[in-house]
Amino acid sequence: MKKIVSIILAGIIAMATLSAGGAAAQTPVNTLSVLSCNVSGIPVIGDFQGTQTALKGKARMAKIGEFISERSGCDLVGTQEDFNLHSALAGAMTAYPYRTYSSGNVPLGDGLSIFSKYPVYNVKHTRWERSYGVLSGSTDRLARKGVLLSVIEIGDGLTIDFYVLHAEAGGDKKSALARSDNFRQLAEMINERGQDRAIIIAGDFNAALAWRTEHGLMENLIEPTGLKDCWAETCNNGDYTYDGGAGWNPSLYETVDRVMFISGGGIQLKAE
């Protein structure tokens, strides 16, 4: 009896068990939703980022955690820039019994965290091999970025690889080249895995498919791995190739916050 799981990101999980004759017996439908959120937790600077700046410090971070926990309804949450105020954020995320520990404050940690309604295993933080800027670019060497890898058990014996990332920021050429190398490094991590598991990646990519510059989102990450992008699949008719605007008419314009996925290990993924 082989169990087949079909997941629609931010949508439906449909489980079917094949009988000996091959007929599928459908079980009740459930949901799996994924959220990427940059919580702007850089000390002092973070208090002045975003649209709501009335709250400061721990009170502000706790309010973000409360909003995600009580109002998002998401099953898997990947956060970026979760630095010095991690305890305030985590304390408010009461809907998530499984979470990772902070990797440290600025400038030692990477600011990446996972909050999950499903068990989390094999947590590993990896820093980018290339970054740019101390007092230039977007000062990425003062608030280091990287990728957080984990294994999530979404059902009995059913696991996925869940990545949370924060790519190099900055619009200058050196930052763009570093970001392009981040995507190259991530693609190598994915392709060198020894396990056949489905993958979900959520994060602040600091890159859009419409930016055909040195950032290399398509060339260095999507094409080498076969990743699918939720925005491209659901809002842009599955079109990944920006050609200056002709024929590029998304129903919702993209941001630098993205969710990507690959099917595998008997789990079929589809974006909704």
Kinemage of the C-alpha trace (Angstrom):
@kinemage 1
@onewidth
@group {chain A} dominant
@subgroup {mainchain}
@vectorlist {calphas} color= white
{ca met a 1} P 0.000 0.000 0.000
{ca lys a 2} L 1.753 3.155 -1.159
{ca lys a 3} L 0.630 6.442 0.294
{ca ile a 4} L 0.600 9.363 -2.155
{ca val a 5} L 0.300 12.900 -0.871
{ca ser a 6} L -0.620 15.860 -3.041
{ca ile a 7} L 0.039 19.260 -1.491
{ca ile a 8} L -1.254 22.583 -2.712
{ca leu a 9} L 0.834 25.269 -1.048
{ca ala a 10} L -1.322 27.679 0.911
{ca gly a 11} L -4.176 25.457 -0.198
{ca ile a 12} L -5.120 21.810 -0.014
{ca ile a 13} L -3.507 18.586 1.128
{ca ala a 14} L -5.234 15.604 -0.487
{ca met a 15} L -4.203 12.156 0.666
{ca ala a 16} L -5.016 9.077 -1.366
{ca thr a 17} L -4.203 5.459 -0.614
{ca leu a 18} L -3.945 3.168 -3.603
{ca ser a 19} L -5.755 -0.125 -3.315
{ca ala a 20} L -4.359 -3.305 -4.825
{ca gly a 21} L -6.401 -2.626 -7.953
{ca gly a 22} L -5.084 0.938 -8.247
{ca ala a 23} L -8.292 2.783 -7.310
{ca ala a 24} L -7.719 5.841 -5.119
{ca ala a 25} L -9.626 6.165 -1.844
{ca gln a 26} L -9.704 9.878 -0.943
{ca thr a 27} L -9.286 10.875 2.704
{ca pro a 28} L -10.586 14.165 4.175
{ca val a 29} L -9.028 17.310 2.740
{ca asn a 30} L -6.762 19.411 4.959
{ca thr a 31} L -4.675 22.558 4.443
{ca leu a 32} L -0.988 23.472 4.374
{ca ser a 33} L -0.019 27.141 4.207
{ca val a 34} L 3.427 28.715 4.165
{ca leu a 35} L 4.473 32.239 5.190
{ca ser a 36} L 7.718 34.133 4.737
{ca cys a 37} L 8.083 37.228 6.919
{ca asn a 38} L 10.968 39.644 7.378
{ca val a 39} L 10.365 40.881 10.926
{ca ser a 40} L 12.920 43.747 10.750
{ca gly a 41} L 14.609 42.747 13.997
{ca ile a 42} L 17.864 44.641 13.481
{ca pro a 43} L 18.464 46.666 16.684
{ca val a 44} L 17.261 50.293 16.491
{ca ile a 45} L 17.104 50.279 12.667
{ca gly a 46} L 14.258 47.773 12.690
{ca asp a 47} L 12.068 50.086 14.743
{ca phe a 48} L 11.881 52.493 11.816
{ca gln a 49} L 11.210 49.940 9.073
{ca gly a 50} L 7.801 48.876 7.826
{ca thr a 51} L 4.489 50.693 7.867
{ca gln a 52} L 3.811 50.602 11.625
{ca thr a 53} L 6.464 52.317 13.735
{ca ala a 54} L 4.440 53.341 16.798
{ca leu a 55} L 5.710 50.342 18.770
{ca lys a 56} L 9.408 49.900 19.492
{ca gly a 57} L 11.732 47.092 20.501
{ca lys a 58} L 10.280 44.048 22.244
{ca ala a 59} L 6.721 45.411 22.154
{ca arg a 60} L 6.906 45.776 18.385
{ca met a 61} L 8.358 42.297 17.888
{ca ala a 62} L 5.759 40.739 20.194
{ca lys a 63} L 2.980 42.418 18.195
{ca ile a 64} L 4.371 40.937 14.967
{ca gly a 65} L 4.461 37.492 16.584
{ca glu a 66} L 0.929 37.897 17.898
{ca phe a 67} L -0.347 38.910 14.461
{ca ile a 68} L 1.286 35.916 12.744
{ca ser a 69} L 0.190 33.458 15.405
{ca glu a 70} L -3.402 34.601 15.824
{ca arg a 71} L -4.333 35.921 12.388
{ca ser a 72} L -2.212 34.331 9.655
{ca gly a 73} L -3.429 30.766 10.114
{ca cys a 74} L -0.224 29.528 8.469
{ca asp a 75} L 1.255 26.111 9.227
{ca leu a 76} L 4.904 26.836 8.405
{ca val a 77} L 6.496 30.234 9.028
{ca gly a 78} L 10.002 31.241 8.036
{ca thr a 79} L 11.266 34.547 9.439
{ca gln a 80} L 14.222 36.725 8.524
{ca glu a 81} L 16.036 39.454 10.507
{ca asp a 82} L 14.994 37.729 13.738
{ca phe a 83} L 18.027 38.876 15.722
{ca asn a 84} L 18.231 40.465 19.180
{ca leu a 85} L 14.486 40.384 19.907
{ca his a 86} L 13.937 36.674 19.206
{ca ser a 87} L 12.557 35.957 22.692
{ca ala a 88} L 9.783 38.539 22.265
{ca leu a 89} L 8.806 37.170 18.854
{ca ala a 90} L 8.931 33.518 19.919
{ca gly a 91} L 7.014 34.210 23.120
{ca ala a 92} L 4.078 35.555 21.133
{ca met a 93} L 4.044 32.705 18.587
{ca thr a 94} L 1.859 30.489 20.766
{ca ala a 95} L 0.228 28.678 17.820
{ca tyr a 96} L 3.550 27.034 16.917
{ca pro a 97} L 4.709 24.249 19.255
{ca tyr a 98} L 7.773 23.527 17.104
{ca arg a 99} L 10.401 26.203 16.488
{ca thr a 100} L 14.123 26.710 16.057
{ca tyr a 101} L 16.440 28.525 18.429
{ca ser a 102} L 18.014 31.837 17.472
{ca ser a 103} L 21.463 31.524 15.915
{ca gly a 104} L 22.557 34.680 17.738
{ca asn a 105} L 22.337 38.448 17.795
{ca val a 106} L 23.851 40.888 15.295
{ca pro a 107} L 26.546 40.411 14.010
{ca leu a 108} L 26.942 36.694 14.895
{ca gly a 109} L 23.565 35.208 13.898
{ca asp a 110} L 21.862 34.923 10.507
{ca gly a 111} L 18.426 36.120 11.679
{ca leu a 112} L 16.625 33.022 10.353
{ca ser a 113} L 13.972 31.130 12.327
{ca ile a 114} L 11.275 28.519 11.748
{ca phe a 115} L 7.913 28.302 13.529
{ca ser a 116} L 5.886 25.206 12.689
{ca lys a 117} L 2.746 23.309 13.601
{ca tyr a 118} L 4.579 20.128 12.584
{ca pro a 119} L 7.697 18.515 14.109
{ca val a 120} L 11.006 20.022 12.988
{ca tyr a 121} L 14.194 17.958 12.671
{ca asn a 122} L 17.809 18.189 11.438
{ca val a 123} L 18.156 21.954 11.745
{ca lys a 124} L 21.244 23.419 10.057
{ca his a 125} L 22.328 27.046 9.562
{ca thr a 126} L 24.605 27.838 6.606
{ca arg a 127} L 26.125 31.236 5.900
{ca trp a 128} L 26.544 32.535 2.385
{ca glu a 129} L 30.004 32.113 0.975
{ca arg a 130} L 29.847 35.568 -0.566
{ca ser a 131} L 28.523 38.842 0.832
{ca tyr a 132} L 29.299 42.508 0.348
{ca gly a 133} L 29.325 45.667 2.382
{ca val a 134} L 30.254 46.803 5.875
{ca leu a 135} L 29.522 50.498 5.500
{ca ser a 136} L 28.512 50.195 1.841
{ca gly a 137} L 25.901 48.286 -0.135
{ca ser a 138} L 23.307 47.266 2.431
{ca thr a 139} L 25.906 46.518 5.145
{ca asp a 140} L 25.295 42.777 4.775
{ca arg a 141} L 28.509 41.944 6.604
{ca leu a 142} L 27.175 43.634 9.735
{ca ala a 143} L 23.925 41.635 9.695
{ca arg a 144} L 24.973 38.381 8.108
{ca lys a 145} L 22.529 36.382 5.995
{ca gly a 146} L 22.289 32.763 4.887
{ca val a 147} L 19.991 29.752 4.659
{ca leu a 148} L 18.348 27.604 7.339
{ca leu a 149} L 17.585 23.991 6.399
{ca ser a 150} L 15.288 21.620 8.284
{ca val a 151} L 13.210 18.483 7.804
{ca ile a 152} L 9.489 18.856 8.613
{ca glu a 153} L 7.254 15.851 9.302
{ca ile a 154} L 3.942 16.952 7.785
{ca gly a 155} L 2.284 13.571 8.366
{ca asp a 156} L 2.976 10.089 9.651
{ca gly a 157} L 6.230 9.163 7.929
{ca leu a 158} L 5.840 12.024 5.435
{ca thr a 159} L 8.673 14.539 5.429
{ca ile a 160} L 9.750 17.561 3.406
{ca asp a 161} L 12.893 19.663 3.328
{ca phe a 162} L 12.024 23.194 4.420
{ca tyr a 163} L 14.496 25.989 3.673
{ca val a 164} L 14.313 29.563 4.962
{ca leu a 165} L 16.670 32.056 3.360
{ca his a 166} L 17.662 35.691 3.327
{ca ala a 167} L 19.676 36.645 0.260
{ca glu a 168} L 22.137 39.503 -0.102
{ca ala a 169} L 20.459 42.916 -0.161
{ca gly a 170} L 21.445 46.064 -2.044
{ca gly a 171} L 20.986 47.298 -5.581
{ca asp a 172} L 24.606 48.061 -6.435
{ca lys a 173} L 26.616 45.821 -8.745
{ca lys a 174} L 28.750 44.170 -6.049
{ca ser a 175} L 25.660 43.336 -3.979
{ca ala a 176} L 23.937 41.903 -7.057
{ca leu a 177} L 26.945 39.693 -7.815
{ca ala a 178} L 27.009 38.446 -4.224
{ca arg a 179} L 23.264 37.709 -4.382
{ca ser a 180} L 23.745 35.793 -7.610
{ca asp a 181} L 26.384 33.682 -5.864
{ca asn a 182} L 23.956 33.053 -2.973
{ca phe a 183} L 21.555 31.448 -5.446
{ca arg a 184} L 24.372 29.410 -6.958
{ca gln a 185} L 25.310 28.129 -3.487
{ca leu a 186} L 21.700 27.239 -2.649
{ca ala a 187} L 21.279 25.352 -5.937
{ca glu a 188} L 24.366 23.299 -5.137
{ca met a 189} L 22.998 22.495 -1.675
{ca ile a 190} L 19.742 21.281 -3.211
{ca asn a 191} L 21.361 19.230 -5.971
{ca glu a 192} L 23.874 17.593 -3.614
{ca arg a 193} L 21.222 16.175 -1.269
{ca gly a 194} L 21.263 12.432 -0.839
{ca gln a 195} L 17.554 12.174 0.004
{ca asp a 196} L 14.549 12.131 -2.285
{ca arg a 197} L 12.231 14.539 -0.483
{ca ala a 198} L 9.919 17.307 -1.559
{ca ile a 199} L 11.269 20.808 -0.970
{ca ile a 200} L 9.646 24.060 0.104
{ca ile a 201} L 11.735 27.243 0.216
{ca ala a 202} L 10.444 30.453 1.833
{ca gly a 203} L 12.391 33.636 2.212
{ca asp a 204} L 13.417 37.175 1.449
{ca phe a 205} L 15.171 36.648 -1.881
{ca asn a 206} L 15.831 40.354 -2.490
{ca ala a 207} L 15.242 39.499 -6.160
{ca ala a 208} L 12.375 39.436 -8.630
{ca leu a 209} L 11.982 37.501 -11.853
{ca ala a 210} L 11.433 40.797 -13.663
{ca trp a 211} L 14.929 41.961 -12.663
{ca arg a 212} L 17.042 40.617 -15.512
{ca thr a 213} L 20.361 41.798 -14.024
{ca glu a 214} L 23.237 40.058 -12.306
{ca his a 215} L 21.065 38.615 -9.535
{ca gly a 216} L 20.767 35.258 -11.347
{ca leu a 217} L 17.485 34.079 -9.828
{ca met a 218} L 16.545 32.147 -12.955
{ca glu a 219} L 19.995 31.221 -14.221
{ca asn a 220} L 21.609 30.246 -10.916
{ca leu a 221} L 18.707 28.784 -8.926
{ca ile a 222} L 15.468 27.944 -10.741
{ca glu a 223} L 16.905 26.434 -13.921
{ca pro a 224} L 19.639 24.286 -12.276
{ca thr a 225} L 17.235 22.792 -9.706
{ca gly a 226} L 13.829 22.663 -11.388
{ca leu a 227} L 12.251 24.748 -8.618
{ca lys a 228} L 8.799 26.196 -9.226
{ca asp a 229} L 7.863 29.634 -7.944
{ca cys a 230} L 4.428 30.112 -6.350
{ca trp a 231} L 4.008 33.643 -7.686
{ca ala a 232} L 4.918 32.671 -11.261
{ca glu a 233} L 2.623 29.635 -11.130
{ca thr a 234} L -0.429 31.384 -9.687
{ca cys a 235} L -0.119 35.029 -10.767
{ca asn a 236} L 1.853 34.973 -14.018
{ca asn a 237} L 0.474 31.971 -15.942
{ca gly a 238} L 3.579 29.929 -15.224
{ca asp a 239} L 5.741 32.421 -17.133
{ca tyr a 240} L 9.262 32.815 -15.683
{ca thr a 241} L 10.978 34.646 -18.552
{ca tyr a 242} L 10.787 38.427 -18.438
{ca asp a 243} L 11.231 39.922 -21.921
{ca gly a 244} L 10.964 43.615 -21.156
{ca gly a 245} L 7.258 43.527 -20.457
{ca ala a 246} L 5.706 42.117 -23.637
{ca gly a 247} L 3.261 39.393 -22.678
{ca trp a 248} L 4.118 39.852 -19.005
{ca asn a 249} L 0.769 40.657 -17.399
{ca pro a 250} L 0.638 39.265 -13.857
{ca ser a 251} L -2.614 39.299 -11.913
{ca leu a 252} L -0.597 40.422 -8.885
{ca tyr a 253} L 2.842 42.004 -9.136
{ca glu a 254} L 5.672 40.094 -7.498
{ca thr a 255} L 7.701 41.076 -4.444
{ca val a 256} L 11.104 39.930 -3.220
{ca asp a 257} L 9.417 37.615 -0.680
{ca arg a 258} L 8.923 34.248 -2.341
{ca val a 259} L 7.913 30.621 -1.825
{ca met a 260} L 9.337 27.944 -4.143
{ca phe a 261} L 8.949 24.190 -4.245
{ca ile a 262} L 9.981 20.868 -5.806
{ca ser a 263} L 7.979 17.626 -5.691
{ca gly a 264} L 9.677 14.464 -4.512
{ca gly a 265} L 9.590 11.464 -2.218
{ca gly a 266} L 6.044 10.548 -3.239
{ca ile a 267} L 4.769 14.061 -2.452
{ca gln a 268} L 3.357 16.077 -5.330
{ca leu a 269} L 3.340 19.846 -4.824
{ca lys a 270} L 1.160 22.421 -6.553
{ca ala a 271} L 0.767 26.123 -5.863
{ca glu a 272} L -2.596 27.704 -5.183
